[in-house]
Amino acid sequence: MEVLFTFLADRYERRSLMITSNLVIRQWDRIFKDAMTTAAAIDRLVHHSIIIELTGESYRVEHATQQTGANVGTAKARRGKSTKNPQ
């Protein structure tokens, strides 16, 4: 928490920064655990910022689901070949 806050404070108004999170900003108290530190970090991040909120299905989740489905199908095919009484 302290390292992240120090990093954000050091970068504030000096360099560009892009952050991705699966938490919405109002849930960032889970990261910092302290209301004042959370407020200070968010204040530095949203000042001069562009916030892009993406909604919908995750590409990684969709890709993993497709891979898992393919792997399950392959495993079933292997099991079917190795059984003595296919049904």
HELIX and SHEET records of a PDB file:
HELIX    1   1 GLU A    2  ARG A   11  1                                  10    
HELIX    2   2 ILE A   25  GLN A   27  5                                   3    
HELIX    3   3 ASP A   29  PHE A   32  1                                   4    
HELIX    4   4 ALA A   35  VAL A   46  1                                  12    
HELIX    5   5 TYR A   59  SER A   82  1                                  24    
END                                                                             
